Amino acid sequence: MACEFSGIVRDAFIARGHDAWSCDWLPSEIPSKKHIEGDVILTLRWEKPWNLIIAHPPCRYLAVSGARWFKDKPREQEAALYFARFLIDYEFCEKVCVENPIGILSNKVRKPDQIIQPWQFGHGETKATCLWLKNLPLLKPTNVVSGREARIHKMAPSPTRSKDRSRTYPGIARAMAEQWG
């Protein structure tokens, strides 16, 4: 799992018996010997071969939620686009999923293959999440629930807000592990 500090997706795959690893500049929130703290690009290029990559590139300069600052950060945005393109087009892995909120990737790279919501996977919340897929089927909803709330959108500012907004919902992680593992 590229750019995954939470360990949620990694651990969903491990729970199903897979040799799953996470990599991020940040330490894993869930302590694990299967987390590489460092550069995702170097890890992908120099570690063991990968048969599936699920990547969560930072959305700060990509998501519509940050659009009002895009004009002030053109270099940062170009670097974020380069990184996302690298992950989407990664040639040394047969199966790739890159997830990100609705944002500029749809215009600057390509349209996503799928847009999912937490409420399709057992969580009563809304948070449109785009998936760019390579050799993977569309993710099938596993537990559609009612009572949908935009909790993430309404989240108050805090020192941990960006991390809190970026965690993958466990129901989505389980669906990925069940359907793609």
N, C-alpha and C positions, 0 to 999 in steps of 0.2 A: 504494500500500500504506500504509494508515494504521497508525501506531504500529509501524513496522518499522525498527528501528535496524540490523538485521543486513544487509539488502539481499538476502537469499537469495531471497525471492519476487520482488522487483523484477527481479533479474538473470535469474531463470528466464523471466520474460516478455520481457525485452529479448533474451535468447538466441533467442527465437522470433520476433523482429522487431517487437515491440510497443513503443509509446512509453509505457513504464512508469516511474512515479515512486514514491518512498517519502517518508514524512514522519514525523518523530518529534522530540521535544524533544532527543533524543540525536543526536550525529553518527553518520553511517553507519560501520559497521565496515569495509565494503568501500568505499573512496573512490569517489565518483561525483558527477558534475554533475547527476544525476537524483535527488538527495536534498534535500528541504526540511527544514531544521532549524528547527522551530517548532511552533506550535499547529495540530493536525490540524483542529479545527473551523473556524478561520479559513481555513486552506488549502482545505478542501472548499468553503467558501462563496465565496471570492474568486478562486481560481485558475480555470484553464480548465475547461470542463465535463468530467465524468468519465463513462465508459461502463461501468466496472467498478471497484468498490472491494473490496479484501480488507483487512479490518481485524483487528488484533491488540490489542484493548484490554488494558491492564495488568491482570493477574489477582490482584494482591496482596490486594484486598478482595473478590474474586469467587470464587476457587477454593476447593474444600474443603480444600486443603492449608493454607490460612490460617484455617480456621474457628475455631480456638481463640482468635484475637484479634478476631473480629468484634464481640463485645460491648463491647470497649474502643474501637472505631473506627466508631461509627454514622454520623458525618458523612462520613467518608472513603468508607465503603461506599455511602452514598446518592449521593455524587458519582460513584463508579465505576459504579453502576447507571444513573444518568442518562446518562453518557457512552456506555455500552454500548447503551442504548435508542436514543440519538441515532443511533448507527452502524447498528444493526439496522434502524431505521425510516427511514433517510435517504431523503428523498423526491425529491432532485434527481439521483438516479442509478438507472438501471433495474435494474442487476445489483449485488448486494451479497452478500459473504460475511463474516461475523464469526466468528472462531475464538477459543475459550477453553477451558481445561480444564473438567472437570466441576466445577460449583459452583452458586451461588445464582441464576444467570441462568435456569436451568431452572424455578425456582419463582417468581422475582420478575418475569420478563419473559415467557418462553415456553419450551417444550421445544425443544431443538435439532432441526434437520431431519435431522442425521446425526452419528454419532460414528465417528471414524476412528482408526486406530492406525498408528504408523510401520512396523510389520511388514507392513502391506498395501502398502507403497510402497518396499520394498527395504532397510529398516533392521531389524535383529534386536532391536528394543526395544519395550517397551510404554510408552505414554503416551496415554491416552484423550484425544482432542481433539474437542470439540463444534463443529459448524458450524451457524450460523444462516444460511439461504440465502434470497435474494430473486431470483426469476427465473433461477436457476442450477440445473442438474441435480445430482443427487447425484454425488459424486466416486467414480469407479470405481477399485478397487484395480489397480495396475499391475505389482506384483512381490511376491507374498506369499512371505515367507521364514519359516523356522523358527529355532530358537535364540533365542527371545524372552527378553529380560532387562529388568528394571525399573531400568535404569541411572539415569534421571532421578530416580526416587523415592528411590534410595539415595545420591544425590549428597551429599557431605559439605559442611558449611557452609564458605563462603568469601566474600570480598568481591565476587566476580563470580557467585555462585550464581544469583541471580534472572535475570541476563542469560543465563547458560548454560542454565538451565531453559526459557527462553522462546523460544529460536531455533527456527524452523521447519526441519524435516528437509528436505534438498535433494530427496529423492524425492517428498515431498508437494508441494513448490513446483513441481517439473517437471510433476507430474500436474495441478495447477491450471492451469499455463500451457498444457499440451497440450489439456486438456478444456474450459477456459473462455476461453482466449485468442482 
